Every structure is written in C-alpha cells, then in structure tokens.
Amino acid sequence: MNENSSRVPASDEMRKRMLRLHQALLRLHKALLDVESANYEKANGQVSRGALLQLVMNHEQFAWLRAFSMLIVRIDEVMDAK
C-alpha cells in the first residue's frame, strides 16, 4: 500500500492474523539479526549494542535486513490504522 492509498480498518479476525504474523516476523528478524551480527563481529570484532544499531541502520552488510524491518513497521502501521 502506498501513501496515497485509502486505509480501511482491519476486521478483528484480520487483526489477529496480522498480530500472529507480526510476532512470527519479529522472532525471525531477531534470529536473522543475531546471525548477521555474529558474521559481522567474526570479521570485524565485537561491537557494542549502540554501534550495532548504527550498523544495522547504515552498513551495507545489513541493508537486506532493513527491508525486512520496514515490512514489520508497515504491518504495525496497518494494525494501528483506525
């Protein structure tokens, strides 16, 4: 859905399904982030959580994960639409 699309509130059943999807995606996102962080640290040394956050937001190695993050954010937005 783009910014110009009209927003229609989700039904209760759809919201429940989206919540389950959201929770599953968050678990998968964390697992993927853990793996990618470990790969980064193996090659570059240990980083703090703050540095990791900056890497996730800006480093090319994590670019593919940002798209995944945006999907989760988009689901949040749809669930919050009134």
Protein Blocks (a to p, Z undefined) as FASTA:
>chain_A
ZZkbccddddfklmmmmmmmmmmmmmmmmmmmmmmmmmmmmmnopadfklmmmmmmmpmk
lmmmmmmmmmmmmmmmmmmpZZ
